[in-house]
């Protein structure tokens, strides 16, 4: 499963989702899904697709690479499959 590290990166950059939204034009709801994806997964409302455009905008605004925003973790045996 893909794990989003946006919350940690925003903390490191001392930036809020609102500030990132203003800087990138990415909808606040989209950013909120990235930040809260683990909680949303339980309700099957998690992020199901990632736009390269959105990923590019975040990397540019946060001066980072996709690897700074995402990581792969083996699926939990108890987790729902897609």
C-alpha positions in Angstrom: 0.0 0.0 0.0 1.1 3.6 -0.6 1.6 5.7 2.5 1.4 9.5 2.2 4.0 11.5 4.1 2.5 14.9 3.3 1.6 15.7 6.9 5.2 15.2 8.1 6.5 17.2 5.2 4.2 20.1 5.9 5.3 20.0 9.6 8.9 20.1 8.5 8.3 23.0 6.2 6.1 24.8 8.8 3.3 25.0 6.2 -0.4 24.4 6.5 -2.6 22.6 4.0 -4.3 26.0 3.4 -0.9 27.6 2.5 0.0 24.7 0.2 -3.4 24.9 -1.4 -2.9 28.7 -2.1 0.6 28.1 -3.4 -0.3 25.2 -5.8 -4.0 25.8 -6.6 -4.7 22.2 -5.4 -8.1 21.9 -3.8 -8.0 21.8 0.0 -10.1 18.6 -0.1 -7.5 16.9 -2.2 -4.7 17.8 0.2 -6.9 16.7 3.2 -7.3 13.3 1.6 -3.5 13.0 1.3 -3.0 14.0 4.9 -5.8 11.9 6.3 -5.5 8.9 4.0 -4.9 6.3 6.7 -8.1 7.3 8.6 -10.1 7.5 5.4 -8.9 4.0 4.3 -11.0 2.5 7.1 -14.1 4.1 5.6 -13.0 3.2 2.0 -12.8 6.9 1.1 -9.0 6.9 0.7 -7.1 8.2 -2.3 -7.6 5.9 -5.2 -5.6 7.7 -7.9 -2.8 10.3 -8.0 -2.5 12.9 -10.7 1.0 13.4 -12.0 0.1 17.1 -12.3 -0.9 17.3 -8.6 2.2 15.4 -7.6 4.4 17.7 -9.6 2.8 20.8 -8.1 3.3 19.5 -4.6 7.0 18.6 -5.3 7.6 22.1 -6.8 5.9 23.9 -3.9 7.6 21.9 -1.2 10.9 21.6 -2.9 10.9 17.8 -2.6 10.8 14.6 -4.7 7.9 12.1 -5.0 9.8 9.8 -2.6 9.5 12.5 0.1 5.7 12.5 -0.3 5.1 8.8 -0.8 6.4 5.5 0.5 5.5 1.9 -0.1 4.5 -0.3 2.8 3.5 -4.0 2.4 -0.3 -4.4 2.8 -1.6 -5.3 6.2 -3.2 -8.8 6.0 -6.3 -7.5 7.7 -6.7 -4.5 5.3 -9.4 -4.4 2.6 -8.1 -5.1 -0.9 -8.8 -2.5 -3.6 
